[in-house]
Amino acid sequence: MKVDVLTLFPEMFKGVFESSILGKANAKGIVSLNAINFRDFAFNKHHTVDDTPYGGGGGMVLKPEPIFAAVEHVLTSITNPPRVILMCPQGETFTQKKAEELSQEEHLIFICGHYEGYDERIREHLVTDELSVGDYVLTGGEIPAMTVIDAVVRLLPGVLGNEMSAVTDSFSTGLLEYPHYTRPAEFRGWKVPEMLLSGHHANIEVWRRQQALKRTFTRRPDLLDKLALTDQDMKYIQELQNNL
């Protein structure tokens, strides 16, 4: 996968792209991560990327010319059309399902804004997706873009040491993930559940499913409305409701 990020602050991505899982994926050649300063594509000698909004109002608006030029520069070296993603509070809320969808793409281009907003022609004629990481506003699109890139890249084959890690993550199954334990079996008087020490894998899977249902029921009951639950799941949830 190739990932290009258009930003006014490419230095923000250096540590992220060179560290941890993303750094290893980049080093292995599983993904190519690039941060591009779209100020370099501004047309005038002052490298202006923003201007006051028509009609008045507070703040500055990102101009279309530098961003269009930057995207078109990236497109000169590719054959298949990429997904061009605008990071924006008004966009579709980013989810694990969206991460899985984007992980199937060959090329992603992220546009990170600043100031008051984008010239509307960028939305209408350049991007394929608008994404938001939540119902709040940050100073720019860089940190949200990092979030999306991290969530997408970790799903690529060969990125995680254990391929099952991504399969059982919270939201991947529609449920919050079950609790995890490791050695020691007892720590400060707190013991690992006996079921996990039993070695009975079928029973352990049932326990994990029930724990995932319980955690979701307790913390995010709205997620259960979207799931196709088995009769056994429904019976367990009814038990949880009866014990309230």
Backbone hydrogen bonds, N-H to C=O, Kabsch-Sander energy under -0.5 kcal/mol:
donor,donor_aa,acceptor,acceptor_aa,energy
2,K,106,E,-2.7
3,V,32,S,-3.3
4,D,108,L,-2.6
5,V,34,N,-2.6
6,L,4,D,-0.5
6,L,110,F,-3.5
7,T,5,V,-0.6
7,T,36,I,-2.8
12,M,9,F,-1.8
13,F,10,P,-1.5
14,K,11,E,-0.8
15,G,11,E,-0.5
17,F,13,F,-3.1
18,E,14,K,-1.3
19,S,15,G,-0.6
19,S,16,V,-0.6
23,G,19,S,-2.8
24,K,20,S,-2.1
25,A,21,I,-2.5
26,N,22,L,-2.3
27,A,23,G,-2.4
28,K,24,K,-2.1
29,G,25,A,-0.6
29,G,26,N,-0.8
30,I,25,A,-1.8
31,V,25,A,-1.3
32,S,1,M,-2.6
33,L,31,V,-0.6
34,N,3,V,-2.4
34,N,32,S,-0.5
36,I,5,V,-3.6
38,F,7,T,-0.9
38,F,36,I,-0.8
40,D,37,N,-1.6
41,F,38,F,-1.3
42,A,39,R,-1.8
47,H,44,N,-1.7
51,D,61,V,-2.0
56,G,53,P,-1.6
61,V,51,D,-3.1
62,L,117,G,-3.0
63,K,49,V,-2.9
67,I,63,K,-0.7
68,F,64,P,-2.8
69,A,65,E,-2.5
70,A,66,P,-2.3
71,V,67,I,-2.3
72,E,68,F,-2.7
73,H,69,A,-1.9
74,V,70,A,-1.9
75,L,71,V,-2.2
76,T,72,E,-0.8
76,T,73,H,-0.7
77,S,74,V,-1.3
78,I,75,L,-1.4
83,R,107,H,-2.0
84,V,82,P,-0.6
85,I,83,R,-0.7
85,I,109,I,-3.9
86,L,84,V,-0.5
86,L,129,D,-3.0
87,M,85,I,-0.6
87,M,111,I,-2.2
88,C,86,L,-0.6
88,C,131,L,-3.0
91,G,88,C,-1.9
92,E,130,E,-2.4
94,F,132,S,-3.2
99,A,95,T,-2.0
100,E,96,Q,-2.4
101,E,97,K,-2.0
102,L,98,K,-2.7
103,S,99,A,-1.8
104,Q,101,E,-1.3
105,E,102,L,-1.8
108,L,2,K,-2.6
109,I,83,R,-2.9
110,F,4,D,-2.9
111,I,85,I,-2.9
112,C,6,L,-2.7
112,C,110,F,-0.5
113,G,87,M,-0.5
113,G,111,I,-0.6
116,E,60,M,-2.5
117,G,60,M,-0.9
119,D,62,L,-1.5
122,I,119,D,-2.3
123,R,119,D,-0.7
124,E,120,E,-2.2
125,H,121,R,-1.9
126,L,122,I,-1.4
127,V,122,I,-1.5
128,T,84,V,-2.7
129,D,84,V,-2.0
131,L,86,L,-2.5
132,S,92,E,-2.6
136,Y,134,G,-2.0
141,G,113,G,-1.8
145,A,141,G,-2.2
146,M,142,E,-2.4
147,T,143,I,-2.1
148,V,144,P,-2.3
149,I,145,A,-2.8
150,D,146,M,-2.5
151,A,147,T,-2.2
152,V,148,V,-2.2
153,V,149,I,-3.0
154,R,150,D,-1.8
155,L,152,V,-1.5
156,L,153,V,-1.9
159,V,156,L,-1.9
160,L,156,L,-0.5
163,E,161,G,-0.6
165,S,162,N,-1.7
167,V,163,E,-0.7
168,T,164,M,-1.9
169,D,166,A,-0.5
171,F,175,L,-2.4
172,S,169,D,-1.1
173,T,169,D,-0.8
187,F,190,W,-2.4
190,W,187,F,-2.2
191,K,189,G,-0.6
192,V,185,A,-2.6
196,L,193,P,-1.2
197,L,193,P,-0.6
197,L,194,E,-1.3
198,S,194,E,-0.6
198,S,195,M,-1.1
201,H,199,G,-1.1
204,I,200,H,-2.3
205,E,201,H,-2.2
206,V,202,A,-1.7
207,W,203,N,-2.6
208,R,204,I,-2.7
209,R,205,E,-2.3
210,Q,206,V,-2.4
211,Q,207,W,-2.5
212,A,208,R,-2.3
213,L,209,R,-2.3
214,K,210,Q,-2.7
215,R,211,Q,-2.6
216,T,212,A,-2.2
217,F,213,L,-2.9
218,T,214,K,-2.2
219,R,215,R,-2.6
220,R,216,T,-1.9
223,L,220,R,-1.9
224,L,221,P,-0.9
225,D,221,P,-0.6
225,D,222,D,-0.6
226,K,223,L,-1.3
227,L,224,L,-1.2
229,L,227,L,-1.0
234,M,230,T,-2.5
235,K,231,D,-2.2
236,Y,232,Q,-2.0
237,I,233,D,-2.6
238,Q,234,M,-2.2
239,E,235,K,-1.7
240,L,236,Y,-2.0
241,Q,237,I,-2.3
242,N,238,Q,-2.3
243,N,239,E,-1.2
244,L,241,Q,-1.3
